[in-house]
Amino acid sequence: MIKDPRSLLRGLFDAAVDAALPAKCLPAHLPPPPRGRTLVIGAGKASGAMAKAVEDHWKGPLEGLVVTRYGHAVPCKKIEIVEAAHPVPDAAGLAAAERILERVKGLSADDLVLCLISGGGSALLALPAEGLTLEDKQAINKALLRSGATIQEMNCVRKHLSAIKGGRLAAAAAPAKVVALLISDVPGDDPSVIASGPTVADPTTSADALAILEKYKIPIPDAVRAHLAKPQSETIKPGDPRLAGVENITIATPQMSLEAAAQLARDYGLTPLILANDIEGEARDVALVHAAIARQAYHFGQPAIPPCVLLSGGETTVTLRGSGRGGRNVEFLLALIIALDGHPGIYALAGDTDGVDGSEHNAGAVTDPSSLARAEKASLLPKAMLADNDCYALFEAIGDLVITGPTLTNVNDFRAIIIDKNPASS
């Protein structure tokens, strides 16, 4: 029998986060100092910690400005750290984006722009295209977050309503050398999707963005519809000469974090099985598949013989139908424990590696075979709460939330399901 599986689950989560901390994964990727100026810019939940890592290891003068989520700032001496709202942008993010875009203009080929990008950058770099307002972007963003759209779909729309994303930031910096260091929080690690690709050419079109809005029946303000009909709404496309001097380097990925957790599992005598690093789909549907695999392992030793741990990453979605407090990781877990129905020997943790599940203060939650019974004993109605997207409230009530505070990195969601030995198979 596994000793203290709940603590081991938390250890696996911590190992995954630790592998993606900027202080560990960034320094090896720093470019040599240029002949001219070094300007550091960036956006994302990890950008403050990334800026600190740059300052601690940079040889030579530098200056800069990055924008991060409220509560995610890290003290820096030479790089200014600004905080703004996420996931719905605010005026602070707009002002920071304006300043960043202005600072990269007028540079020479001898200068270096070091761009620090991580998940959350789409909302934090909130600079509406000409003719659009912050309110337009806020309305679209809120609707997308509630719609069940994938991160690729959401960021396609965001790029085409922006004056800075979709390669526009790097284009504005030409002819300076641009090196972008990226921490990936998107399935597939596509650089053009991470933070809506401010330094990356974009193959999607304004017509694609409009089709996504129509697919999810999102109300389209007249100004947004008119903007998407203009040629100026198009992003910077592959082959644009202004991006010839741009280098995009992904320094941390979900796969790296899953492999770190897998190694810790081996150290504890468990067989790790990484299902995938890029799982998408409705959180409650993904939970049903994970529950089935866990039962198969417990009873038949397939696809792994217990004691084992199933590991997966990616970004699930939640289509909001209710009015409760949630987050995609706690929604996954509530659907999981309902599907498992008190099944023995199966323990799970799901959490966002940035420490924030949706808009709540928890990273996620942890469960064991007693979680469902404890919820029912507390007079909670798990199935009704899942239908109301009120999953946070259930795990809060039974004391199963995982609270880390901001981790200062972000490689998307992390899921671990431990399957102990079946006594009947011994």
Stockholm file with secondary structure:
# STOCKHOLM 1.0

chainA/1-426         MIKDPRSLLRGLFDAAVDAALPAKCLPAHLPPPPRGRTLVIGAGKASGAMAKAVEDHWKGPLEGLVVTRYGHAVPCKKIEIVEAAHPVPDAAGLAAAERILERVKGLSADDLVLCLISGGGSALLALPAEGLTLEDKQAINKALLRSGATIQEMNCVRKHLSAIKGGRLAAAAAPAKVVALLISDVPGDDPSVIASGPTVADPTTSADALAILEKYKIPIPDAVRAHLAKPQSETIKPGDPRLAGVENITIATPQMSLEAAAQLARDYGLTPLILANDIEGEARDVALVHAAIARQAYHFGQPAIPPCVLLSGGETTVTLRGSGRGGRNVEFLLALIIALDGHPGIYALAGDTDGVDGSEHNAGAVTDPSSLARAEKASLLPKAMLADNDCYALFEAIGDLVITGPTLTNVNDFRAIIIDKNPASS
#=GR chainA/1-426 SS CCSCHHHHHHHHHHHHHHHTCHHHHSGGGCCCCCSSCEEEEEESTTHHHHHHHHHHHCCSCCEEEEEEETTCCCCCSSEEEEEECSSSCCHHHHHHHHHHHHHTTTCCTTCEEEEEEETTHHHHSCCBCTTCCHHHHHHHHHHHHHHTCCHHHHHHHHHHTBSSTTTHHHHHHTTSEEEEEEECCSTTCCTTTGGGCTTSCCCCCHHHHHHHHHHTTCCCCHHHHHHHTSGGGCCCCTTCGGGTTEEEEEEECHHHHHHHHHHHHHHTTCEEEEEEEEECSBHHHHHHHHHHHHHHHHHHCCSSCSSEEEEEEECCBCCCCSCSCCCHHHHHHHHHHHHHTTCTTEEEEEEETTSCSTTSSCCEEEECTTHHHHHHHTTCCHHHHHHTTCHHHHHHHTTCEECCCCCSCCCCEEEEEEECCCGGGC
#=GC SS_cons         CCSCHHHHHHHHHHHHHHHTCHHHHSGGGCCCCCSSCEEEEEESTTHHHHHHHHHHHCCSCCEEEEEEETTCCCCCSSEEEEEECSSSCCHHHHHHHHHHHHHTTTCCTTCEEEEEEETTHHHHSCCBCTTCCHHHHHHHHHHHHHHTCCHHHHHHHHHHTBSSTTTHHHHHHTTSEEEEEEECCSTTCCTTTGGGCTTSCCCCCHHHHHHHHHHTTCCCCHHHHHHHTSGGGCCCCTTCGGGTTEEEEEEECHHHHHHHHHHHHHHTTCEEEEEEEEECSBHHHHHHHHHHHHHHHHHHCCSSCSSEEEEEEECCBCCCCSCSCCCHHHHHHHHHHHHHTTCTTEEEEEEETTSCSTTSSCCEEEECTTHHHHHHHTTCCHHHHHHTTCHHHHHHHTTCEECCCCCSCCCCEEEEEEECCCGGGC
//
